[in-house]
Amino acid sequence: MSKTLKNNKLIKKIKKTKKNVYLSKINVPVDFTKKDGGYQELLNPRLFSFLIRNMKKGNNLIQTREGKPFFCHKQTMLFLQAIPVKKWKQKPEWNEIECKKLTDFLKATPCKIGKSTKLFVKLKSNPHIGGFATYLMAINLGLVDEKKHLEFIKGLKKTFGKKPIKVHNEDVDWFHLKEA
């Protein structure tokens, strides 16, 4: 095989890999301190397109990237990635999550499991959609309206304050956020 042909194949492979990485990651600016709690920013068509495109590819779990937390007390950037997860290690029922009940929709630290500060949202993952994707889809389908979103933001601020927040969601099938 000629050197030029080998180089062309390598270049195509690199471009394909970069394209896949680009398609599975997105950065979204959000200001949770706005009057709507960043609701309109989470309805961004680019973010919804990212969600649908990755679900079609089997990347059902949307989470924050490692080492890239966000904050709820100021304008922040969500560094999101989409990965495939078909099965969660733990599948408790909502009433089995032993954390302080904030509302019918939210439970937060103190919890009887784990040591990190966390907030659980009553949105369950499945093999088609998981993690932050469940929340984004709920917003886009109208299941979480602006009022319910403001309830979520109030819970975030009460639970985390100025602490960094991450979305991991590879262990429990309920959408939850943890202190980074």
GITASUL-V539775 format. One record per residue. N is the residue number from 1. RES is the residue in three letters. SS is DSSP state (2 for helix, 1 for strand, 0 for the rest). PHI is phi in degrees with one decimal (* if undefined). PSI is psi in whole degrees, 0 to 359 (* if undefined). Layout:
# GITASUL-V539775
N|RES|SS|PHI|PSI / N|RES|SS|PHI|PSI
This chain:
# GITASUL-V539775
1|MET|0|*|135 / 2|SER|0|-71.2|158 / 3|LYS|2|-63.3|322 / 4|THR|2|-64.4|317 / 5|LEU|2|-63.8|318 / 6|LYS|2|-61.7|316 / 7|ASN|2|-63.0|318 / 8|ASN|2|-61.6|318 / 9|LYS|2|-64.3|319 / 10|LEU|2|-64.1|317 / 11|ILE|2|-62.2|317 / 12|LYS|2|-62.4|319 / 13|LYS|2|-64.0|316 / 14|ILE|2|-63.5|315 / 15|LYS|2|-61.1|317 / 16|LYS|2|-63.3|316 / 17|THR|2|-62.8|314 / 18|LYS|2|-61.1|320 / 19|LYS|2|-63.0|317 / 20|ASN|2|-63.2|319 / 21|VAL|2|-63.6|316 / 22|TYR|2|-60.5|319 / 23|LEU|2|-71.1|337 / 24|SER|0|-100.3|6 / 25|LYS|1|-134.5|149 / 26|ILE|1|-152.8|148 / 27|ASN|1|-115.6|130 / 28|VAL|1|-132.0|120 / 29|PRO|1|-76.1|135 / 30|VAL|1|-139.7|139 / 31|ASP|1|-116.5|98 / 32|PHE|0|-72.7|353 / 33|THR|0|-89.1|353 / 34|LYS|0|-64.1|165 / 35|LYS|0|-57.8|324 / 36|ASP|0|-91.7|6 / 37|GLY|0|66.9|22 / 38|GLY|0|83.6|11 / 39|TYR|2|-56.2|310 / 40|GLN|2|-63.6|325 / 41|GLU|2|-67.4|329 / 42|LEU|2|-79.0|347 / 43|LEU|0|-90.2|10 / 44|ASN|0|-54.2|125 / 45|PRO|2|-58.5|328 / 46|ARG|2|-64.3|321 / 47|LEU|2|-68.6|319 / 48|PHE|2|-65.4|319 / 49|SER|2|-61.9|318 / 50|PHE|2|-58.0|314 / 51|LEU|2|-60.4|308 / 52|ILE|2|-64.4|314 / 53|ARG|2|-58.1|317 / 54|ASN|2|-74.5|325 / 55|MET|2|-62.0|320 / 56|LYS|2|-62.3|326 / 57|LYS|2|-82.6|355 / 58|GLY|0|93.1|2 / 59|ASN|0|-87.8|79 / 60|ASN|0|-82.6|342 / 61|LEU|1|-101.8|120 / 62|ILE|1|-101.9|127 / 63|GLN|1|-143.2|169 / 64|THR|1|-78.7|151 / 65|ARG|0|-74.0|149 / 66|GLU|0|-56.4|130 / 67|GLY|0|76.4|11 / 68|LYS|0|-127.8|69 / 69|PRO|0|-74.2|172 / 70|PHE|1|-126.4|172 / 71|PHE|0|-129.0|150 / 72|CYS|0|-103.1|354 / 73|HIS|0|-98.0|3 / 74|LYS|0|-157.2|174 / 75|GLN|1|-62.7|138 / 76|THR|1|-145.1|172 / 77|MET|1|-117.6|129 / 78|LEU|1|-91.1|115 / 79|PHE|1|-98.5|99 / 80|LEU|1|-106.6|152 / 81|GLN|1|-138.3|154 / 82|ALA|1|-114.8|130 / 83|ILE|1|-135.9|159 / 84|PRO|0|-86.5|132 / 85|VAL|0|-139.1|123 / 86|LYS|0|-101.3|337 / 87|LYS|0|-145.6|138 / 88|TRP|0|-101.0|146 / 89|LYS|0|-66.0|323 / 90|GLN|1|-123.5|137 / 91|LYS|0|-132.6|61 / 92|PRO|0|-72.3|157 / 93|GLU|0|-75.5|160 / 94|TRP|2|-56.5|318 / 95|ASN|2|-71.6|348 / 96|GLU|2|-87.2|351 / 97|ILE|0|-79.6|105 / 98|GLU|0|-88.8|74 / 99|CYS|1|-129.3|166 / 100|LYS|1|-66.1|129 / 101|LYS|1|-80.3|119 / 102|LEU|0|-89.0|315 / 103|THR|0|-148.7|182 / 104|ASP|0|-66.2|341 / 105|PHE|0|-100.4|342 / 106|LEU|1|-134.4|141 / 107|LYS|1|-132.6|143 / 108|ALA|1|-141.1|171 / 109|THR|1|-54.6|140 / 110|PRO|1|-80.5|142 / 111|CYS|1|-124.5|159 / 112|LYS|0|-84.8|352 / 113|ILE|0|-119.0|147 / 114|GLY|0|71.6|169 / 115|LYS|0|-113.7|337 / 116|SER|0|-78.9|157 / 117|THR|0|-68.9|134 / 118|LYS|1|-149.1|158 / 119|LEU|1|-133.0|123 / 120|PHE|1|-100.1|140 / 121|VAL|1|-116.7|138 / 122|LYS|1|-76.6|63 / 123|LEU|1|-135.8|120 / 124|LYS|1|-100.0|138 / 125|SER|0|-80.5|160 / 126|ASN|1|-149.4|179 / 127|PRO|0|-61.9|348 / 128|HIS|0|-101.0|334 / 129|ILE|1|-152.5|138 / 130|GLY|1|-153.4|162 / 131|GLY|1|62.8|223 / 132|PHE|2|-62.5|337 / 133|ALA|2|-60.1|325 / 134|THR|2|-64.3|321 / 135|TYR|2|-70.5|315 / 136|LEU|2|-62.1|319 / 137|MET|2|-66.8|319 / 138|ALA|2|-61.2|322 / 139|ILE|2|-65.6|313 / 140|ASN|2|-68.0|333 / 141|LEU|2|-89.7|355 / 142|GLY|0|84.0|7 / 143|LEU|0|-72.9|330 / 144|VAL|0|-114.2|107 / 145|ASP|0|-88.9|182 / 146|GLU|2|-61.6|323 / 147|LYS|2|-63.2|314 / 148|LYS|2|-68.1|325 / 149|HIS|2|-64.0|318 / 150|LEU|2|-63.5|326 / 151|GLU|2|-62.7|317 / 152|PHE|2|-62.8|314 / 153|ILE|2|-64.2|320 / 154|LYS|2|-60.1|317 / 155|GLY|2|-64.1|320 / 156|LEU|2|-60.3|311 / 157|LYS|2|-65.6|320 / 158|LYS|2|-66.0|320 / 159|THR|2|-77.7|315 / 160|PHE|2|-105.7|336 / 161|GLY|0|56.5|241 / 162|LYS|0|-100.3|10 / 163|LYS|0|-75.7|151 / 164|PRO|0|-70.5|145 / 165|ILE|1|-122.8|142 / 166|LYS|1|-132.6|157 / 167|VAL|0|-118.4|118 / 168|HIS|0|-111.2|298 / 169|ASN|0|57.2|31 / 170|GLU|0|-98.4|354 / 171|ASP|0|-106.6|317 / 172|VAL|1|-116.6|141 / 173|ASP|0|-78.5|353 / 174|TRP|1|-84.0|142 / 175|PHE|1|-65.1|126 / 176|HIS|1|-147.9|158 / 177|LEU|1|-123.2|148 / 178|LYS|1|-130.0|160 / 179|GLU|1|-70.2|131 / 180|ALA|0|-79.5|*
